[in-house]
């Protein structure tokens, strides 16, 4: 099937929740989290978004890495988890989030159709570069841009 997108020259994607599976960090730590992995993943993401929106509205920007850690701390507290090593592990896993299964092939098809591909995200440059490399899609992207 030939991809035809007339008049479109580029596709720009958000990173987290669009290209990268934000639940993959907690899923990868199921051995430590047990049945709490999914509630943790959901609460972590919800609080991450809430903190991002709140900081944006109040003009109190911090790096997305800080927001991600603050949201994880909230989720840990809510779920009564107290394991500094697990927190460190989860933060490290967030750096290497997996892409959703359909992402690599979709990006390849778009690239083959001659489109420029980019990420525009509030994720920090280091976070975005690490996730794109781990997901095997960095070579398909023409640009990765950070916006606060």
N, C-alpha and C positions, 0 to 999 in steps of 0.2 A: 504494500500500500504506500503510495507516494504522498508525502505530506505537502500540502499546498496552503500557505498562509500569505495571501496577497497583501502587499503594502506593509507588512510587518518586517522589521529589520532586526529586532532584538526582543528577548524575553528576559525580564528581571524578576527574580524570585526572592521572597523572604526565605530565611534559612530555617529557623526553628519551628517545627510543626508543619512545615511545607516541604522542605527537602529532607531535613534531618528528623529522625524519630526521637522525640524528646523523652519517650518512655524507655528507650533502649538502655540508658544508664542504670535505672533501677531494675530493669529486667535482667541485666547482666549480673546484678548482685543478689539474685534470688536465693543463692546458696546461704547468704547471710540474713536476708530480709524475710525469707519464707513467704507466708501469705500476706505480709505487709507490703510487698514490693509494688503492687498496683495502687493501693491507696496512697503510698508514698509518692509514686510517680505522678498521680493525678493532683495531689495536694501541692507538691513541689511546683508543678507547672502552673497551676492556678495562682498560687501566691507569687510566682515569678512574674506573671502577667500583671497581677494587681500592683505589685511593687513598681513595675516599669511604668504603668499608667499613672500611678500616684506621683512618682518622681517627675514624670514628664509634665503633669498638670501643675505641680508646685515649683517647677524649675530647679529641682534639687538633684541634678544628674550625678550618678556614679557609674562606674564601669559595669557592664553587664555581668562580668565575672563576680563582682561584689553582690549584685542583685541576685544572681544564681545561688551564691552561698547563703545570703540572708534568707532566701526562700527555702533552701534546704534546712536551715536551722529551724525555721518555723515548722516545717513538716516534721522534723525530728522531735521537736518539743510536743507537738500535737499528738503524735503517735507514740510518745513516751519512749523514744529511742535515745540511748546515751552511749554512743560508741564513736569516739573520735577517729579511730582508724577506719571505720566504715564511712564516716563523713568524708574523710580524705579520699578514700577509694571512689566514692560516688562522684565527687568533684572531678577526679582524674578521668573517670568514665565519661563525664559530660564533655570533656575535651575531644573525645573520640566517638561521639554519637554515630550510630549507623544511619544510613539513608534509608528511606522507605524503599521497598523492593523494586518498585516501578521507576524510581528516579534515574538510575544510570541509563537504562535503555531509552527512556523518554528524552533525556538530555542528548544522547547520541543521535536520535532521530531529528531533533531540532537543529543540532549542529550540522548534520548531514544535509539538512534543507537550507543551509547557508545563514542561519540566524546567529547573531551574537548572543551570548548567554552570560548573565551576571547574577550575583547575589547583592542585595541591598538589605542590611540588617543592623539592628542595634547591638548585635554580638560584637565583642572586641575583635580586632584584627587577628590576634593570636588564636582565639577560640574558633573563629571562622576558618582560618587556614588549616588548623589541626583537624577539624571535622571534615572539611572538604577533602583533605588528603586521605584521611582514614576511610572515608566513604568511596574513594576511588573516582571522584568526580572533579578534582582540581584541574586536571588537564582538559576538561570540557568547558571550563569557565573562562571567559575573556576578562572578567573583572570580579573582584570581591570588594565591596565598599561598606564602610561602617558609617552609621549615622546615629547620633544620640537623640 
